[in-house]
Amino acid sequence: MLYRTMPGQKDKLSILGFGCMRLPVKEGNIDEEKTLAMLRHSNANGINYFDTAWPYHNGQSEPLLGKFISECDRSKLRIATKLPSWLIQSHEDMESYLDQQLAHLQTTYIDYYLLHSMNSGYFANLKKHDVFRFLDEMKRKGKIHHAGFSFHDRYPVFKQVVDSYKWDFCQIQLNFFDTVIQAGLKGMRYAASKGMGIIVMEPLRGGKLVNHIPDEVQAVWNKSKLDISPVDRALRWVWNLPEATLLLSGMSCMEQLTENLKIADTCKINELKASELNLYKEARRIYIKKLPVPCTGCGYCMPCLNHVDIPHCFGVYQDAYLSVIKRGIFENITGL
């Protein structure tokens, strides 16, 4: 496992972080046996950063991660979770939710605490309830060590959030396709210029960049001098970025974990040559023309007031769309 140091700190973090949002499930609930096996295997192989949140797996993720934490040397783990921004109605609510999260996670402190899913509305609400005083107070009490935010909005909002507080880090969606969506590369570089660490989520775009690869995209990868898997190719693009402290992978089975661990042993900063980076740009242009819906399956649009599983519907649509295109059916039709 390779490690990178969080800017302005001494924390050495595994470049592969374990995202606890897409854990294995059984009959609608987290499969505890498989998940704990994955968490133990990841820790034994060098992963020290584990990311969860209040709503993941309908509230089951934090308590399950807490069981894992309770059997480990806590000082060697770096735990991240997030304030449920949409539930905050008062200043007091913030510490109340944090205390519940500490209980879920069976710990007395959170290493990396984020304001969850910042957009213009959530951010305005949290500022109204004096969120920066809350963060300062929790740092003073030792309940959180580092303060950050995850982000889902446009770049101007991202810049506003970055400029509002002395953040330690941020978490953004970034992959070789989403270079100008949300914060994008521009936002990453702006945050890094402020001395912030960068946690990258959705490096595979919810699997969309590694499943049902269109023939035109595969033809681009065939020109590469690197004989690597689609997953390796996507993760390597992120790890090539000098600003990226680590990336989060939402692994759902031991096979995915094993593959990602192997890749994380080899990827370094600025190792991709210009010729390879140009192939990513070429593939991105093809994907832009083919993906009908810009959905990663992150689930932040849920729950739906009309009880529609929005990410699942978009996922089925996009998988079918790319599968049909890949088989050459309806090749002259612009939409399905």
C-alpha positions as CSV (number, residue, x, y, z in Angstrom):
1,M,0.0,0.0,0.0
2,L,1.2,3.5,-0.9
3,Y,0.6,6.4,1.4
4,R,0.3,10.2,1.0
5,T,0.5,12.9,3.7
6,M,-2.5,15.1,4.3
7,P,-1.4,18.7,3.5
8,G,-0.5,20.7,6.6
9,Q,-0.6,17.6,8.8
10,K,1.5,14.5,9.7
11,D,-1.3,12.0,8.9
12,K,-0.1,9.4,6.3
13,L,-3.2,8.1,4.6
14,S,-3.5,5.0,2.4
15,I,-4.1,6.2,-1.1
16,L,-7.0,3.7,-1.2
17,G,-9.8,4.6,1.2
18,F,-12.6,2.2,2.0
19,G,-16.0,3.8,1.2
20,C,-18.8,2.2,3.3
21,M,-21.7,3.2,1.0
22,R,-21.8,0.1,-1.3
23,L,-21.2,-2.7,1.2
24,P,-22.4,-6.3,0.4
25,V,-26.0,-6.8,1.3
26,K,-28.2,-9.8,2.1
27,E,-32.0,-9.6,2.1
28,G,-31.9,-5.8,2.1
29,N,-29.5,-5.4,5.0
30,I,-25.7,-5.2,5.2
31,D,-24.2,-8.7,5.0
32,E,-22.3,-8.4,8.3
33,E,-20.1,-11.5,7.9
34,K,-18.9,-10.5,4.4
35,T,-18.4,-6.8,5.3
36,L,-16.4,-7.5,8.4
37,A,-14.2,-9.9,6.5
38,M,-13.6,-7.2,3.9
39,L,-12.9,-4.5,6.5
40,R,-10.4,-6.8,8.3
41,H,-8.7,-7.8,5.1
42,S,-8.4,-4.2,4.0
43,N,-6.8,-3.1,7.3
44,A,-4.4,-6.1,7.3
45,N,-3.3,-5.0,3.8
46,G,-2.6,-1.3,4.6
47,I,-5.9,0.6,4.3
48,N,-6.2,3.0,7.2
49,Y,-8.9,5.4,6.0
50,F,-12.6,4.3,6.3
51,D,-15.4,6.6,5.2
52,T,-19.1,6.4,6.2
53,A,-22.1,8.6,6.8
54,W,-25.3,8.8,8.8
55,P,-27.7,7.7,5.9
56,Y,-25.5,5.0,4.3
57,H,-27.3,1.7,4.0
58,N,-30.4,3.2,5.7
59,G,-28.4,4.0,8.9
60,Q,-26.7,0.6,9.1
61,S,-23.2,1.6,7.9
62,E,-22.0,3.6,10.9
63,P,-22.9,0.9,13.5
64,L,-21.4,-1.9,11.4
65,L,-18.2,0.1,11.0
66,G,-18.3,0.6,14.7
67,K,-18.1,-3.1,15.3
68,F,-15.0,-3.3,13.2
69,I,-13.4,-0.3,15.0
70,S,-14.0,-1.9,18.4
71,E,-11.8,-4.8,17.5
72,C,-8.9,-2.7,16.2
73,D,-6.1,-0.5,17.5
74,R,-8.1,2.8,17.2
75,S,-4.9,4.9,17.0
76,K,-4.0,3.3,13.7
77,L,-7.3,4.0,12.0
78,R,-8.5,7.2,10.3
79,I,-12.3,7.4,10.4
80,A,-14.4,9.8,8.4
81,T,-18.1,10.4,8.8
82,K,-20.5,13.2,7.9
83,L,-22.9,15.6,9.6
84,P,-26.4,14.9,8.1
85,S,-26.8,18.5,6.8
86,W,-30.4,18.1,5.7
87,L,-31.6,17.2,9.2
88,I,-30.1,20.2,11.0
89,Q,-32.7,22.6,12.4
90,S,-30.7,24.2,15.2
91,H,-27.1,24.7,16.4
92,E,-27.7,22.2,19.2
93,D,-28.7,19.6,16.6
94,M,-25.2,19.4,15.2
95,E,-23.5,18.2,18.4
96,S,-26.5,15.9,19.1
97,Y,-26.0,14.1,15.8
98,L,-22.3,14.0,16.3
99,D,-22.7,12.4,19.7
100,Q,-25.0,9.7,18.2
101,Q,-22.4,9.0,15.5
102,L,-19.7,8.6,18.0
103,A,-21.8,6.1,19.8
104,H,-22.6,4.3,16.5
105,L,-18.9,4.1,15.7
106,Q,-17.8,3.1,19.2
107,T,-15.2,5.8,19.4
108,T,-14.6,9.1,21.3
109,Y,-13.5,11.1,18.3
110,I,-13.8,11.4,14.5
111,D,-10.5,11.9,12.6
112,Y,-12.1,13.5,9.5
113,Y,-15.5,15.0,10.0
114,L,-17.4,16.4,6.9
115,L,-20.4,18.6,6.3
116,H,-22.3,16.1,4.1
117,S,-23.2,16.9,0.5
118,M,-22.7,20.6,0.4
119,N,-24.9,22.5,-2.0
120,S,-26.2,26.1,-1.9
121,G,-29.3,25.2,0.1
122,Y,-27.6,22.9,2.7
123,F,-24.7,25.3,3.1
124,A,-27.0,28.3,3.7
125,N,-28.9,26.4,6.3
126,L,-25.8,25.3,8.2
127,K,-24.4,28.8,8.2
128,K,-27.7,30.1,9.6
129,H,-27.1,27.7,12.6
130,D,-23.5,28.8,13.1
131,V,-21.8,25.7,11.8
132,F,-18.3,27.2,11.9
133,R,-18.6,27.8,15.7
134,F,-19.8,24.1,16.0
135,L,-16.7,22.9,14.1
136,D,-14.4,25.0,16.3
137,E,-16.1,23.8,19.5
138,M,-15.8,20.2,18.5
139,K,-12.2,20.5,17.6
140,R,-11.6,22.2,21.0
141,K,-13.4,19.4,22.7
142,G,-11.4,16.8,20.8
143,K,-14.6,15.2,19.3
144,I,-13.3,15.9,15.8
145,H,-9.7,16.3,14.6
146,H,-10.1,17.6,11.1
147,A,-13.0,19.5,9.5
148,G,-14.0,19.2,5.8
149,F,-17.0,18.9,3.5
150,S,-18.3,16.7,0.7
151,F,-19.7,18.5,-2.3
152,H,-22.5,18.2,-4.9
153,D,-23.2,21.5,-6.7
154,R,-21.6,23.8,-9.3
155,Y,-18.1,25.3,-9.2
156,P,-19.1,28.8,-8.0
157,V,-20.8,27.3,-5.0
158,F,-17.7,25.2,-4.3
159,K,-15.5,28.2,-4.3
160,Q,-17.8,30.0,-2.0
161,V,-17.7,27.1,0.5
162,V,-13.9,26.8,0.3
163,D,-13.5,30.5,1.0
164,S,-15.8,30.5,4.0
165,Y,-13.7,28.6,6.5
166,K,-10.2,27.3,7.2
167,W,-10.9,23.8,6.0
168,D,-8.5,20.9,6.4
169,F,-9.9,18.9,3.4
170,C,-12.8,18.4,1.0
171,Q,-14.3,15.4,-0.7
172,I,-15.3,15.8,-4.4
173,Q,-16.5,13.7,-7.2
174,L,-13.8,13.3,-9.8
175,N,-12.8,10.8,-12.5
176,F,-11.5,11.0,-16.0
177,F,-15.0,11.7,-17.3
178,D,-16.2,14.2,-14.6
179,T,-13.4,16.8,-15.1
180,V,-15.7,19.8,-15.4
181,I,-18.8,18.6,-13.5
182,Q,-19.4,19.9,-10.0
183,A,-16.0,21.0,-8.5
184,G,-14.0,19.3,-11.3
185,L,-10.3,19.7,-11.8
186,K,-10.6,23.5,-11.4
187,G,-12.2,23.1,-8.0
188,M,-9.6,20.5,-7.0
189,R,-6.7,22.8,-7.9
190,Y,-8.4,25.8,-6.1
191,A,-8.9,23.8,-2.9
192,A,-5.3,22.5,-3.1
193,S,-4.0,26.1,-3.5
194,K,-5.6,26.8,-0.1
195,G,-3.7,24.0,1.5
196,M,-6.6,21.6,1.7
197,G,-6.4,17.8,1.3
198,I,-8.4,16.3,-1.5
199,I,-10.5,13.1,-1.1
200,V,-11.8,11.8,-4.4
201,M,-15.1,9.9,-4.6
202,E,-16.7,8.2,-7.5
203,P,-13.4,7.4,-9.3
204,L,-15.2,4.7,-11.4
205,R,-18.4,6.8,-11.7
206,G,-20.4,4.2,-9.9
207,G,-19.0,1.5,-12.2
208,K,-20.1,3.3,-15.4
209,L,-16.5,3.8,-16.6
210,V,-15.6,0.1,-16.3
211,N,-18.8,-1.8,-17.3
212,H,-20.3,-2.1,-20.8
213,I,-17.3,-0.3,-22.4
214,P,-18.4,0.9,-25.8
215,D,-16.3,-0.5,-28.7
216,E,-15.2,3.0,-29.7
217,V,-13.8,3.5,-26.2
218,Q,-12.1,0.1,-26.1
219,A,-10.5,1.0,-29.5
220,V,-8.9,4.0,-27.7
221,W,-7.6,1.9,-24.8
222,N,-6.2,-0.6,-27.3
223,K,-3.8,2.1,-28.4
224,S,-2.4,2.3,-24.9
225,K,1.0,1.0,-24.0
226,L,-0.3,-0.1,-20.6
227,D,-1.8,-3.6,-20.5
228,I,-4.1,-2.9,-17.5
229,S,-7.7,-3.6,-16.5
230,P,-10.5,-0.9,-16.9
231,V,-10.6,-0.5,-13.1
232,D,-6.8,0.0,-13.0
233,R,-7.0,2.5,-15.8
234,A,-9.7,4.6,-14.1
235,L,-8.1,4.5,-10.6
236,R,-4.6,5.3,-12.0
237,W,-5.9,8.5,-13.6
238,V,-6.9,9.8,-10.2
239,W,-3.8,8.7,-8.4
240,N,-1.7,10.4,-11.1
241,L,-3.0,13.7,-9.8
242,P,-0.5,15.4,-7.4
243,E,-3.4,17.2,-5.6
244,A,-5.3,14.0,-4.8
245,T,-4.6,12.8,-1.2
246,L,-6.6,9.5,-1.6
247,L,-9.5,8.1,-3.4
248,L,-12.5,6.3,-2.0
249,S,-13.7,3.0,-3.5
250,G,-17.1,1.7,-2.6
251,M,-16.2,-2.0,-2.8
252,S,-19.1,-4.5,-2.7
253,C,-17.2,-7.8,-2.6
254,M,-13.9,-9.3,-1.7
255,E,-12.9,-9.6,-5.4
256,Q,-13.2,-5.9,-5.9
257,L,-11.2,-5.2,-2.7
258,T,-8.4,-7.6,-3.7
259,E,-8.2,-6.0,-7.2
260,N,-8.1,-2.5,-5.8
261,L,-5.4,-3.4,-3.2
262,K,-3.2,-4.8,-5.9
263,I,-3.6,-1.7,-8.0
264,A,-2.9,0.6,-5.0
265,D,0.5,-0.9,-4.6
266,T,1.8,0.5,-7.9
267,C,0.2,3.9,-8.7
268,K,2.3,7.0,-8.2
269,I,1.9,10.7,-8.9
270,N,2.7,12.0,-12.4
271,E,3.6,8.6,-13.8
272,L,1.2,8.8,-16.8
273,K,2.9,10.1,-19.9
274,A,1.3,12.8,-22.1
275,S,0.4,10.2,-24.7
276,E,-1.6,8.2,-22.2
277,L,-3.3,11.2,-20.8
278,N,-4.4,12.1,-24.3
279,L,-6.1,8.7,-24.6
280,Y,-8.2,9.5,-21.5
281,K,-9.3,12.8,-23.1
282,E,-10.2,10.9,-26.3
283,A,-12.2,8.3,-24.4
284,R,-14.0,11.1,-22.4
285,R,-15.1,12.7,-25.7
286,I,-16.7,9.5,-26.8
287,Y,-18.4,8.9,-23.4
288,I,-19.9,12.4,-23.5
289,K,-21.6,11.5,-26.7
290,K,-22.9,8.2,-25.4
291,L,-24.0,8.5,-21.8
292,P,-27.7,9.6,-21.8
293,V,-27.9,10.6,-18.1
294,P,-25.0,12.1,-15.9
295,C,-25.8,9.7,-13.0
296,T,-23.1,8.0,-10.8
297,G,-25.5,6.0,-8.6
298,C,-24.4,7.9,-5.5
299,G,-27.9,7.9,-4.1
300,Y,-27.9,11.6,-2.9
301,C,-31.2,12.1,-4.7
302,M,-32.8,9.6,-2.3
303,P,-35.2,9.1,-0.7
304,C,-37.6,10.1,-3.4
305,L,-40.9,11.6,-2.2
306,N,-42.7,9.4,-4.7
307,H,-40.9,6.2,-3.6
308,V,-39.0,5.8,-6.9
309,D,-35.5,4.2,-6.7
310,I,-34.0,6.9,-8.9
311,P,-30.4,5.7,-9.1
312,H,-31.5,2.1,-9.9
313,C,-33.8,3.3,-12.7
314,F,-31.0,5.5,-14.2
315,G,-28.6,2.7,-13.8
316,V,-30.7,0.1,-15.6
317,Y,-31.4,2.7,-18.4
318,Q,-27.7,3.6,-18.8
319,D,-26.5,-0.1,-18.7
320,A,-29.2,-1.0,-21.3
321,Y,-28.3,2.0,-23.4
322,L,-24.5,1.2,-23.4
323,S,-25.2,-2.5,-23.9
324,V,-27.4,-1.9,-26.9
325,I,-24.9,0.6,-28.4
326,K,-22.1,-2.0,-27.8
327,R,-24.0,-4.7,-29.7
328,G,-24.4,-2.3,-32.6
329,I,-28.2,-2.3,-32.4
330,F,-30.0,1.0,-33.3
331,E,-26.7,2.4,-34.3
332,N,-28.4,5.1,-36.3
333,I,-30.8,6.1,-33.6
334,T,-29.8,9.2,-31.5
335,G,-31.8,8.1,-28.4
336,L,-33.6,5.1,-26.9
